[in-house]
Amino acid sequence: MWGKLITGVLMSVAGRLIAALGLSFVSYVGLNEIQGYLLNQVQTQIGGIPNDALQLAYIAGMGVVLNWIFGTFAFIASMKTMSKLSAGIQRK
């Protein structure tokens, strides 16, 4: 009895929308945690560099490059979760 009810709810448009939102949310949170971990590791490694060398690296554009890398990662993660959301909604 419960199996038919759950299947009926999940096969409706609202059910697919809720399932797609849940999958997108879980994917986004997971990717956000990975990005936070990577950022923490980069900050830890940069902390071990002497100040003079770090200032030279910043002058050479290391900060901009790190912003590009993490910005690209966030953009790709958001595009992947949106594609999962749209695929979950459009599935028939």
Backbone as CSV, one residue per row, in Angstrom:
resi,resn,N_x,N_y,N_z,CA_x,CA_y,CA_z,C_x,C_y,C_z
1,MET,0.818,-1.189,0.000,0.000,0.000,0.000,0.870,1.264,0.000
2,TRP,1.840,1.329,0.921,2.698,2.512,1.017,3.573,2.661,-0.213
3,GLY,3.988,1.519,-0.793,4.834,1.573,-1.976,4.126,2.223,-3.147
4,LYS,2.832,1.885,-3.334,2.065,2.482,-4.428,1.853,3.973,-4.193
5,LEU,1.617,4.347,-2.945,1.412,5.754,-2.621,2.687,6.566,-2.871
6,ILE,3.827,6.044,-2.412,5.099,6.749,-2.612,5.440,6.831,-4.089
7,THR,5.217,5.733,-4.825,5.481,5.739,-6.260,4.586,6.739,-6.971
8,GLY,3.318,6.799,-6.588,2.396,7.755,-7.203,2.797,9.190,-6.947
9,VAL,3.252,9.478,-5.745,3.656,10.840,-5.404,4.936,11.216,-6.157
10,LEU,5.903,10.301,-6.218,7.166,10.606,-6.879,7.031,10.678,-8.394
11,MET,6.019,10.063,-8.962,5.847,10.107,-10.406,5.090,11.358,-10.859
12,SER,4.504,12.068,-9.932,3.816,13.305,-10.306,4.839,14.408,-10.572
13,VAL,4.382,15.478,-11.179,5.269,16.596,-11.491,5.829,17.203,-10.209
14,ALA,4.990,17.371,-9.213,5.457,17.941,-7.943,6.481,17.024,-7.287
15,GLY,6.250,15.731,-7.359,7.199,14.777,-6.782,8.536,14.809,-7.484
16,ARG,8.503,14.902,-8.819,9.762,14.983,-9.566,10.483,16.288,-9.256
17,LEU,9.726,17.367,-9.095,10.335,18.654,-8.765,11.012,18.585,-7.398
18,ILE,10.336,18.014,-6.418,10.911,17.912,-5.076,12.137,17.006,-5.081
19,ALA,12.070,15.886,-5.813,13.219,14.979,-5.901,14.395,15.669,-6.596
20,ALA,14.129,16.421,-7.657,15.201,17.118,-8.370,15.817,18.205,-7.493
21,LEU,14.984,18.925,-6.755,15.515,19.953,-5.853,16.373,19.328,-4.764
22,GLY,15.930,18.201,-4.237,16.704,17.508,-3.202,18.045,17.039,-3.724
23,LEU,18.054,16.452,-4.930,19.300,15.985,-5.533,20.229,17.164,-5.826
24,SER,19.673,18.252,-6.314,20.490,19.434,-6.596,21.069,20.010,-5.316
25,PHE,20.267,20.054,-4.263,20.731,20.587,-2.984,21.862,19.742,-2.419
26,VAL,21.693,18.424,-2.463,22.724,17.529,-1.943,24.007,17.671,-2.762
27,SER,23.873,17.765,-4.074,25.051,17.929,-4.927,25.751,19.245,-4.628
28,TYR,24.981,20.323,-4.497,25.572,21.636,-4.247,26.272,21.676,-2.891
29,VAL,25.638,21.118,-1.879,26.245,21.124,-0.547,27.525,20.301,-0.548
30,GLY,27.502,19.150,-1.219,28.705,18.323,-1.290,29.837,19.028,-2.004
31,LEU,29.543,19.636,-3.135,30.576,20.360,-3.876,31.055,21.584,-3.114
32,ASN,30.161,22.217,-2.381,30.545,23.365,-1.561,31.500,22.936,-0.445
33,GLU,31.261,21.774,0.141,32.153,21.268,1.180,33.531,20.935,0.607
34,ILE,33.555,20.354,-0.595,34.836,20.044,-1.242,35.606,21.331,-1.523
35,GLN,34.898,22.352,-2.010,35.555,23.623,-2.291,36.091,24.246,-1.006
36,GLY,35.329,24.178,0.066,35.803,24.704,1.345,37.039,23.975,1.844
37,TYR,37.056,22.662,1.655,38.226,21.876,2.054,39.446,22.276,1.235
38,LEU,39.267,22.390,-0.084,40.387,22.783,-0.939,40.906,24.179,-0.588
39,LEU,39.989,25.108,-0.341,40.387,26.459,0.039,41.160,26.451,1.352
40,ASN,40.725,25.658,2.298,41.420,25.544,3.578,42.819,24.977,3.388
41,GLN,42.945,23.970,2.512,44.261,23.393,2.259,45.192,24.400,1.580
42,VAL,44.666,25.177,0.642,45.484,26.198,-0.023,45.936,27.238,0.991
43,GLN,45.023,27.665,1.869,45.402,28.651,2.885,46.458,28.097,3.835
44,THR,46.354,26.825,4.171,47.349,26.195,5.041,48.713,26.160,4.365
45,GLN,48.731,25.787,3.085,49.996,25.706,2.365,50.611,27.092,2.145
46,ILE,49.774,28.081,1.863,50.283,29.441,1.667,50.839,29.995,2.971
47,GLY,50.270,29.571,4.084,50.760,30.036,5.378,52.189,29.621,5.662
48,GLY,52.677,28.566,5.014,54.036,28.102,5.233,55.073,28.813,4.377
49,ILE,54.649,29.655,3.462,55.571,30.376,2.582,56.079,31.625,3.306
50,PRO,57.363,31.910,3.199,57.885,33.147,3.827,57.181,34.389,3.254
51,ASN,57.079,35.427,4.056,56.324,36.625,3.667,56.865,37.297,2.413
52,ASP,58.172,37.365,2.272,58.735,38.007,1.086,58.365,37.250,-0.183
53,ALA,58.473,35.934,-0.129,58.117,35.117,-1.297,56.624,35.208,-1.573
54,LEU,55.832,35.283,-0.526,54.382,35.391,-0.695,54.006,36.719,-1.347
55,GLN,54.655,37.791,-0.941,54.376,39.090,-1.554,54.768,39.112,-3.026
56,LEU,55.887,38.480,-3.374,56.290,38.378,-4.777,55.265,37.561,-5.575
57,ALA,54.757,36.496,-4.977,53.756,35.668,-5.657,52.465,36.456,-5.875
58,TYR,52.095,37.264,-4.898,50.897,38.101,-5.056,51.096,39.161,-6.136
59,ILE,52.295,39.749,-6.195,52.587,40.730,-7.238,52.518,40.070,-8.614
60,ALA,52.961,38.813,-8.696,52.938,38.070,-9.962,51.532,37.637,-10.355
61,GLY,50.564,37.787,-9.458,49.179,37.485,-9.812,48.638,36.190,-9.236
62,MET,49.272,35.644,-8.225,48.794,34.390,-7.646,47.395,34.525,-7.056
63,GLY,47.102,35.650,-6.459,45.770,35.853,-5.882,44.690,35.842,-6.947
64,VAL,44.958,36.459,-8.082,43.994,36.485,-9.188,43.774,35.082,-9.731
65,VAL,44.860,34.339,-9.877,44.757,32.972,-10.392,43.930,32.105,-9.447
66,LEU,44.166,32.231,-8.145,43.379,31.459,-7.183,41.904,31.856,-7.246
67,ASN,41.614,33.136,-7.417,40.226,33.570,-7.567,39.594,32.968,-8.805
68,TRP,40.344,32.920,-9.908,39.821,32.320,-11.143,39.538,30.833,-10.948
69,ILE,40.451,30.139,-10.289,40.282,28.695,-10.088,39.053,28.412,-9.236
70,PHE,38.930,29.082,-8.101,37.802,28.814,-7.220,36.495,29.357,-7.801
71,GLY,36.557,30.447,-8.546,35.358,30.952,-9.220,34.874,29.998,-10.294
72,THR,35.818,29.432,-11.043,35.460,28.452,-12.066,34.858,27.214,-11.439
73,PHE,35.436,26.767,-10.342,34.912,25.601,-9.642,33.482,25.845,-9.170
74,ALA,33.220,27.020,-8.612,31.867,27.343,-8.145,30.892,27.443,-9.319
75,PHE,31.330,28.026,-10.435,30.472,28.139,-11.611,30.113,26.767,-12.165
76,ILE,31.110,25.904,-12.308,30.845,24.563,-12.832,29.935,23.787,-11.894
77,ALA,30.157,23.917,-10.584,29.300,23.216,-9.627,27.861,23.688,-9.729
78,SER,27.655,24.987,-9.858,26.279,25.491,-9.961,25.642,25.082,-11.282
79,MET,26.399,25.038,-12.376,25.853,24.603,-13.657,25.491,23.122,-13.627
80,LYS,26.311,22.306,-12.981,26.017,20.874,-12.879,24.747,20.642,-12.061
81,THR,24.605,21.371,-10.954,23.405,21.163,-10.141,22.160,21.669,-10.864
82,MET,22.284,22.743,-11.626,21.128,23.232,-12.391,20.755,22.264,-13.501
83,SER,21.741,21.618,-14.124,21.421,20.651,-15.170,20.748,19.426,-14.565
84,LYS,21.143,19.029,-13.361,20.463,17.918,-12.685,19.034,18.314,-12.344
85,LEU,18.858,19.559,-11.929,17.521,20.032,-11.588,16.626,20.033,-12.820
86,SER,17.114,20.552,-13.934,16.290,20.611,-15.140,16.052,19.224,-15.700
87,ALA,17.018,18.319,-15.598,16.821,16.954,-16.086,15.798,16.228,-15.225
88,GLY,15.812,16.491,-13.924,14.842,15.839,-13.048,13.434,16.350,-13.266
89,ILE,13.278,17.588,-13.630,11.953,18.155,-13.850,11.394,17.719,-15.198
90,GLN,12.230,17.671,-16.238,11.770,17.375,-17.582,11.562,15.889,-17.836
91,ARG,12.081,15.019,-17.003,11.958,13.586,-17.200,10.480,13.182,-17.169
92,LYS,10.099,12.330,-18.102,8.689,11.891,-18.152,8.563,10.415,-17.898
